[in-house]
Amino acid sequence: MDSQEKWEQWAASLHGEELNSFDFQETDEDKKMIHSLKKLHQAREQVAQVQRLQPAVHAWDKLKNRIDRKNRNFKVWFNYAAVAVISILATGLGAYFMGGQFSGDQYASVSCPKGQITNVTLFDGTNIWLNSGSTLKYRKAFNEKDREVYLDGEALFEVAKNQEKLFVVHTTDADIKVHGTVFDVKAYREMPNVETVLIEGSVEFVSGEKSVFMNPGEKLKLDPASEKVTVSTVNTTDYTAWKGGKIYFNDETLANLAIQLERWYEVKFRFGSENVKNFRFSGVINKDKSLDYTLNIIQSINKVEFKKDKEEVLIQEIK
């Protein structure tokens, strides 16, 4: 079993059985890692005291300084620990509600840090993947009378079927209503459009007076400024691959592409001119590749160059 597989299994164990029931300690290196993972698991009650209802990413920031960074596999550990602790916060293993009692009108939220992809299972069995820089919010009384969530960012939903309770995704400019289905929603506040791609089942997309029922294999795009809605047929795998660390772009502007790169690589981009923002890019970005590798690919397709200055990258047109 390689290091990544071990970490996936160890992190997954936090969702169910106690760590002591797993016989993972095969080497001295494993013993050190298990010790750190147990500290993380035991610290969840302390995380609960950080701040009521603060996003999970903030709780993780408070906790990460407690982790032993001396181990040579810390980079691998750090990535999986971030996912593990956010999963703890999201699935209600004592820490998620950040202490205290909640009324039915109070909310909990799960935030996915930049550079990470987070998996969340809600109390009705709905499975959700959150993309980098996304936040999901819902009432503590979720699934008692209704199933409503609020999304800022991108998420892939696998909604548990319930014919009596609609599942509703609220975004700033639109709502998506379903009973049980699989679909992707992209609705970052800083993005100009809201997009929904339906993989299975059916959904109703509602924005103001507009209501559109979608079929599997369709992509709906809403331009809130003009209230224009367009529906097209797409290859749905291109819109679900991001949960595995890949994003496919088809004639995307560099402005929108830069926003995604900022989320994944935790850098800031600055454009040398407004004209560069409108340059187009088609291709695939692999999160496992370095930022330099990705920028070299973009440079080979567009007449642009990237200049790094500390944590900022300047994008300039090549004359």
N, C-alpha and C positions, 0 to 999 in steps of 0.2 A: 504494500500500500504506500503510495507516494505521499509527500507532505501535504499537498493540496487536498487529496482524498481524506486524509486523517482529519484535517481541519474542518472539512465539510461535515464529516461524521460527528466530530466533537461538538461543533456549533449546533448541529441538528439535535444533539442529545439534550440541549438546554430546553427544548420544547416539551420534553416528556420525562423520561426516567431520570433518577438522580445519577450524577456522574459516577458515584461509587459502584453502580451496578454495571459499569462498562470496564472491561479488561483491556485498556489501551496501553498500559505502561510497559512497552516492549523494550525501550532503551532509556538511558539516562536523559537523553534529549526529550523523549516523550514525557518523562516524569516532571521535568521542568515546565513543559507546556501545560500539562494537566494541572499542576499546582497553580499556575497563573489563571487558568480557566475556572478553577474552583473559586479562586479569589473573586473573579468577576461575578460568578453565580451567587456567591454569598453576599456580595456587595449590593445586591439589588434593593434591599430594604433601605440602604443609605441613599441610593439614587432617588428613592421615593421622597426623600426630604428636601431635594434640591429646590424644587419650586413647583407648586401645584399647576398642572396642565401646561408646563413649558414643553416645547417640542422635544422629541426624543433626541435629536441631534445635540441639543444643549446639555441634556443629561449625560450624553456620551462624552462631551467635551469636559464635563466636570470629573468624570470617572477615569478617563484615559491616562491622566497623570499618575494614577495609582498603580498602573501596570508596569511590571518589570521589563525595561527595555534592553537589558543586557544580552538577552538571548539572540543568537545569530540569525534566527528565523523570525525576528520581530516583525519584519515587513509583512510576511505572510500572516503572522498572528494578528497584527494590527488590523488588516483588512477584514479578516474573518471575525475578529472580536467586535468590530464596529457593527457588522451585520447581526451578530449574536445578541449584543446588548439591545439593539433597536428592536429585534424580534421579541426579546423579553418584555420590553416596554409596550410593544404592540399587542401581545397576546395575553396580557393580564396576569403575569406570574408574580403578582404582588407589587411590582414597581410602576406599572404603566399609569395607574391613576394618580400617581404622585402624592399619595397620602390623602386622608380626609374622606368624608362622605359627600356624595354628589346627588343632586336632585335630577329629575328626568330632563330638565332643560339645560343642564350643564354639559360641556363638551370636553372631549379628549382629542388629542391630535397626534399624528405620527409624521415625522419629517425624515426624509431621506437625505443624508449629507451629500454634498458635491463629491464626485469621484466614487460614489457607491450606488448599488442597486439593492433595494430592500423588498423582502417578501413579507406580507402581512395576511393573517387569516382572521376574519371577523367572527363574531359570535354566532352568526347564522351559517357559517361554513363557507362563506364567500372568500375566495382567494384573490389577493391583489398584489401585483408587482408595481412598486413605485420607482420611477426613473430618478436620476440625480437631480437634486434641487427641488423635489416635489413635496407637497404637504397634503395629507388627508385628515379631515376632521369629521367627527360624528358625535351624536349625543350619547351620553352614558346609557340612556334607555333604548339604544339601538336594538331593533328586532322585537321589542315588546309590543309596540303599536305600528311602527313603520320601519322601513329600511332606507334611510337617507344619509348620504355622505356628501362632503364638500371638498372639491379638489382644486388645488392650485399646482399645476404642473402636468406631468404625464403619468398615466397608470394603465396597466393591462388588467381588466377585470374578468374573473371567472365566477359569475354570480350563481349562488346556490338557488335552485328552483323553489319558488313559493308562489303559487297561483293566487293566494289571498293577500300577500303583501308585496306591492311593487318595490323594486329596488331603484332608487333615484340618485343619479350623480348630478350635483349642482356645481356649475362653474360660474364665473363672473357673468358670462353672456348667454348661457344656454343651460338646459337641463336634459339629461338622457334618462328615459324611463324604460325599465325592463322587468320581466318576471324571473328569467333565468337564461343566461346567455354568456358569450365570450366576446369582448370588444375592447378596443383601445381608445383612450381619450387623451388628447394633447391640448391643454388649456393653461399654459403658463401666462401669468399676468403680463409679462414683458413681450410676449409674442403677439403679432397682429391678428392672427386667426385662431379659431377653435376648430379642431379636427377630430372626427370620430371614424374609426374603421371597425366594421362589424365582421367578426370571424364566424360565429355561430349564432343561431337563433334569430331574434328580431328585436329591434329597439325603436323607440319613438324619440326623435330629436326635436326639442321644443325651444324656440327662441322668440320671445314676444308673441306675436300673433301667428308666427310660422310654426308648422308642425309637419315633420317628415318621418314616415316609417321607412326604415332601412332594411335591405336584404343582405344576406351574407355575401362577402366579397366586394362590398361597396364602401367607398370613402366619402364622407360628407365634410365639406369645408364651409365654415361661416366666416364672413368678413363683417365683424360687428359695426365698423364704421359705415359701410354701405348697406348693411343688412342683407347682402347677397349670399345665397346658399347655392353651392354647386355639389353635384353628386357624380362620382366617377367609379368605374370598375378597376380594382387594383389587385395585385398579388399580395395577399394578406400576410404572408411570411415576412415580407419586407418591413412590416409594421409591428411585428412581434419579436423580431430578432434582437432588439435592444436589450431584452431581459437576459440574453446570453452574451452581451457585450459587443454587439454589432449594430450599426445604424446605416441604413441604406438611404442615399439621397438621390433624388431625381430632379435635376435642374433647380437646385436650391440656391438661394442667394448666399453670398459669403456672410452677410449680416446675420442671417438665421443660423448658418453653420457655426459661426463664431460663438453664438450663445450656447449651443450644445457643447462645443469644445471647452468653454469656460466651466460648464457644470462637471464635465468628466475629468478634466485635467487641473482644475482649480487654478486657472490663470485668468488674467484680464487681457482683452484685446482692444487695441485702439486703431482706428482707421485713419490713414493719411489723407483721405479725401472721401467725400460722399459718393463719388463715382465707383470707388472700389467696393462699397457695400453691395452694389447691384451686380457684381460679377457672379457667374453661375457655376455650380459644382454638381456633378453627378458621379456617384461611386459609393464605396462602402468604407466606413471607419471602424476599426477594430480597437476596442478599449484596451486589449492586452498589449497593443503596440505603444511605443513611446510617443510623446508629443512631437519630438523632432521627426520621427518617421512619418507621422500623419501630415505635418506641415510640408515635408518634402514632396509628398504625393500631391497636395494641393498646388504647390508651386509648379509642379510639372504639367498641370492641367491649365492653370490660369497664369496670366502675365502679372504675377504679384511676387513680392518677397517679404519675408518675415524677419524682423529685427528684435531680438530679445533685450530687454532692459530690466534686470531684476525679475519681478514677478509679472511684468507687463510685456506684451508682444505687440509691436507696431506692424500693421499691414500696409504696405505701400505698392502702388502700381509701378511696374517696370515699363519705362518709356521706350 
